[in-house]
Amino acid sequence: MTRDYTLRDIKTYMRERYKETSTGGFFEYKKQSDCREELESLSISPDSGKGLLFTFATIAGGWKLDVGSRLVGGKIDGKKLEDDFETISNVDLKRVDEAGYGGHPHRHANGAYPSKALKSLSTLNVENQSVSSMSDLFASILESEQSDAEPFDVAYETFKDVKTFRGLAAFDYLEFAVRVNGQDELVPDQLKVAYVDRNGPGKTLARIIENREDATSISQSEEAPKILHELVDFAKSELGLSHTAAFFDVESCLCTYHGELENEGPDWRGSCT
């Protein structure tokens, strides 16, 4: 029988994750640390266009650092690549091993087709304006003139158009752009329902609101924004997280709680990848 989730379940789960370590054992934290170390070894500034390309290729390559390193740190087809979408769109990064990504299917899909993600960069635009490089893209996002959209909204909608990404990997990449590449200005004031309305995070949130209201979808739910606000506030006030950490870690916990704990129920304890 399907068990309903409650806010108390999620808060208990989050508290247990942070009990053992200040990073909560998150898969993302280790990868982000590895990315920072790799960029330093390659003498590439994290906030540069090449730094942003490195983390993009790492996510597109199934969370494998060697894919990012091959793109910006070495030579492909005899050329050392710069931050230029036209050149990058012609790069053929070989399919990489799909195994070993901690049970996250979207990482398998990304790993299988890194070249598709790279080729799609040249087709991206920000508010219907073409961009020629990662530096240009992020500058355009931060200079957005949409009065009703925060920079994260613009960035999220932009990267959802990347082949193999959609919402989940777009969110993952933006987390890396903030935490590895220093794009702190992207972090919004609130964790919106639109950012979690897919895959594991959406399923967990939907199961929470089942007991609280009769909504046809979480996007139409009046309770969903309140739940996200309460979880982010809990992460900051009770767990001592920064706003940035709370914003991204709540999304991650909603994802792993459903995806990895479904067979064990809300009282399961242990580390998650």
C-alpha positions, 0 to 999 in steps of 0.5 A: 500500500502506498504510504503518504508523506508528511512534512514531519517525515521530510524534516526528520529525514533532512535532520538525520542527513545532517546529523552525521556530516555538515554536508548531509552526505549529498552526492552533489557536494562531493562532485562539486568539490571535485569540480573545484579541485579539477578546475584549479588543476587545469588553471581555469577560473571557475567563474570564467566561460571555460569554467562554466563550460567545464561544469556544463560538460560534466553534467552533460557527460553523466556527472563525469569530470573527465568529460568536462576536462576533455572539453576545456582542458585538453585538445579535441580534434587537434584544437584546444577549445575556447568559450565559443558555441559555434566551435563547440557545437561541432565537437563530437564527445564520445558516448561515455559509460552509463554505469555507476551514477548512484541510481539516478536515471537522468545521469545515465541519459546525460552520460550517453549523449554529451555531444547532443547537449553541446550541439544544442548550446548554439541554439539557445537564446535569452529572451529571444536574443541569440548568445555566442558563448557561455560568458555571453549567455550568463551575462544576458541572463543577469541583464534580463529586462523581464520585470516578472522574472528573476535571473534563476527563472530565465536561466532555468527556462533557457537550460531546459532547452538543452538536449537531454537536460529538461528540468531536472538536469537544468536545475542540477547545472544551475546548482553547479553554476552557483556553487562551483562557478560562483554565479551567486546572483542567480539564487532566487528568494524562494524555492518555487513550485516550478523548480520542483514540478518534475521527477522525484521532487515533484512526486514527493511534493505531490504525496505530501499535499495529498493529505492536505488538499484536493489538487489536480497537480502541484502547479495548481496547489495552494499548499505546495508553495507553503510547504516549500517555504516551510522546508526552506525556513526549517533548513535555515532556522533548524539546520543552520543552512545558508539560504543558498544551501537551503534552496538547493538541498531541499530540492535534493532531499525531496528528490532522494526521499522519493527515489531512494526511500520509497521501498523503506518508508518514512522511517528509513535512516541512512546515507543517500547518494 
